Amino acid sequence: MPKAANAKDRVNDAFSRLESMVDDRLRAERARSDELVQRLGKLEQQHEELKKVAIEVEGRLERAMEYIRSLLAADQR
């Protein structure tokens, strides 16, 4: 019976190590996931800010083009 008990202890130790490895991996993946969520939030915020800037620039360009057109039209008169 001691061989069976020894084998059982070895199997239990192996399972324990495996559980520990899985737990470590899960912690690492959760930390990585949390980091990615934070990065995604920052990127989404930056995207929204860039969209606002793009809209503002587009409006300014349209006004500048209209001004240039009016100058050209006045020059042609």
TITI-198342 format. One record per atom (N, C-alpha, C): residue in one letter; x, y, z. Coordinates in pm, whole numbers, plus 32768, in hexadecimal, padded with zeros to 4 digits. Layout:
! residues N
AXYZ/...
! end
This chain:
! residues 77
M804F7F878000/M800080008000/M8053807F8000/P80CC807C8039/P811B80F78039/P8137812B7FAD/K814680D17F4A/K815D80FE7EC2/K80E381497E8D/A806D81177EAC/A7FF281587E80/A7FE381E07EC3/A800381E77F42/A7FFA82667F8B/A806182C97F54/N80D882987F36/N814082ED7EFD/N811583217E74/A80DD82C97E22/A80AD82F17D9E/A803D83587DAB/K7FE3833F7E09/K7F74839E7E1F/K7FA984267E49/D800C84287EA1/D804984A77ECD/D808B84EF7E58/R80CE84A37E04/R811084DF7D8F/R80A9851B7D30/V803C84D37D1A/V7FD185057CC2/V7F9485837CFF/N7F7A85827D81/N7F4285F87DC5/N7FA1866F7DBA/D802286557DCB/D808686C07DBE/D808686F87D2F/A807E869E7CCE/A807C86CA7C41/A8000871E7C25/F7F8D86F27C58/F7F1287407C47/F7F1E87C87C8B/S7F5987C97CFE/S7F6A88467D48/S7FC388A67CFA/R803088737CC2/R808888C87C71/R804188F97BF5/L7FF488A17BB6/L7FA988C67B3F/L7F4289337B5F/E7EFA89237BCD/E7E9989897BF6/E7EDE8A0E7C0F/S7F528A097C4E/S7F9E8A827C69/S7FC98AC67BE7/M7FF68A757B87/M801E8AAC7B06/M7FA78AEB7ABE/V7F358AA87AC1/V7EBC8ADC7A81/V7E918B5E7AC4/D7E948B617B4A/D7E6F8BDB7B92/D7ECD8C4E7B70/D7F4E8C337B67/D7FAE8C9A7B42/D7F928CCF7AB5/R7F758C727A5D/R7F588C9979D2/R7ED98CED79CB/L7E738CC57A16/L7DF68D117A19/L7E0C8D9E7A4F/R7E5C8DAA7AB9/R7E7B8E2F7AF0/R7EC28E857A88/A7F238E497A44/A7F6E8E9379DE/A7F128EBF796C/E7EBA8E657941/E7E5E8E8678D4/E7DF88EF078FE/R7DCB8EEA797B/R7D6F8F5179AC/R7DB48FD979B0/A7E308FDA79DE/A7E7B905879E2/A7E8E908E7955/R7EAE903678FA/R7EC09060786E/R7E3C90927835/S7DD1904D7853/S7D4D90767825/S7D279100785C/D7D41911478DD/D7D2491967919/D7D75920478D6/E7DF391E778BA/E7E4992497876/E7E13926977EB/L7DE9920277A3/L7DB39218771D/L7D3192697721/V7CDE92527787/V7C63929E7796/V7C83933177AD/Q7CE7934B7801/Q7D0F93D57819/Q7D469416779A/R7D9993CE7752/R7DD1940376D6/R7D63941E7670/L7D0293C37667/L7C9393D5760B/L7C4494527630/G7C2D946676B1/G7BE594DD76DD/G7C2E955C76B6/K7CB1955D76C8/K7D0195D276A2/K7CFB95E8760B/L7D07957C75C0/L7D029588752E/L7C7A95BA74FE/E7C10958A753C/E7B8B95B97516/E7B7C964E7534/Q7BB2967975A7/Q7BAC970675CB/Q7BFD975A7567/Q7C73972B7545/Q7CC5977374E2/Q7C809778745B/H7C3E970B7435/H7BF6970773B7/H7B88977173B4/E7B3F977D7421/E7AD597E17428/E7B0F986E7420/E7B7F98857464/E7BBF9907745F/E7BEE992673D1/L7C2898C3738F/L7C5698D77305/L7BE298F172A6/K7B7198AE72BD/K7AFC98C87269/K7ACF99597278/K7ACF998C72F3/K7AA99A17730B/K7B089A7772C4/V7B899A5A72CE/V7BED9AAE728B/V7BD99AA871F4/A7BC19A3171BE/A7BAD9A22712E/A7B339A717100/I7AC99A6E714E/I7A509AB9712A/I7A6D9B4F712C/E7AB79B7B7191/E7ADB9C09719A/E7B339C327124/V7B969BE07104/V7BEF9BFF7094/V7BA29C017011/E7B499BA37000/E7AF79B9E6F87/E7AA59C1E6F79/G7A6A9C4A6FE6/G7A1B9CC66FE2/G7A729D3E6FBF/R7AE89D446FF9/R7B429DB46FDD/R7B709DB16F4C/L7B8C9D3B6F17/L7BB49D306E8B/L7B439D5A6E2E/E7ACA9D316E4F/E7A579D596DFC/E7A469DF06DFC/R7A569E2E6E72/R7A4B9EC06E79/R7ABB9F026E2A/A7B349ECB6E32/A7BA59F036DE8/A7B8F9EF66D52/M7B5C9E826D29/M7B409E6F6C9A/M7AD39ED06C6A/E7A6F9EE46CBA/E7A049F426C96/E7A3C9FCF6C8C/Y7A959FF36CE7/Y7AD3A0776CE4/Y7B26A0886C64/I7B73A01F6C43/I7BC4A0246BC8/I7B6BA0306B4E/R7AFD9FE56B4D/R7A9F9FEF6ADC/R7A66A07C6ACF/S7A44A0B76B40/S7A0DA13F6B3B/S7A76A1A36B0A/L7AF5A18F6B31/L7B5FA1E76AFF/L7B71A1D66A68/L7B6EA1586A3A/L7B7BA13F69AB/L7B06A17A695C/A7A8EA16B6994/A7A17A1A36951/A7A21A23B694C/A7A4EA27969B8/A7A5DA30B69B9/A7AC9A3376958/D7B30A2EA694A/D7B9EA30B68EF/D7B71A302685E/Q7B14A2A76842/Q7AE4A29667BA/Q7A83A3036790/R7A4DA34B67ED/R79EDA3B767CD/R7A32A42C6796/
! end
